[in-house]
């Protein structure tokens, strides 16, 4: 069995790199989640159409001013719930 290092499927060029988005904690007001962009400090809002969408832990959002993408954490949903064994 011959190993050919020049094969296309063995190159690392085709691997996609994951981009990490900045995490931002949002504030909830009814069906609206507000957050501040960490890059330009512009206030943004995400309007949810159904109550079910409010309970998602994270969501991707884009700043309306600078167009940077970030992950918005839903208030109260990102904290670990600790149960007492008593």
Secondary structure, 3 states (H helix, E strand, C coil): CCCCCCCHHHCHHHCCCCCCCEEEECEEECCEEEEECCCCCCEEEEECCCHHHHCCCEEEEECCCCCCEEEEECCCCCCCCCCCCC
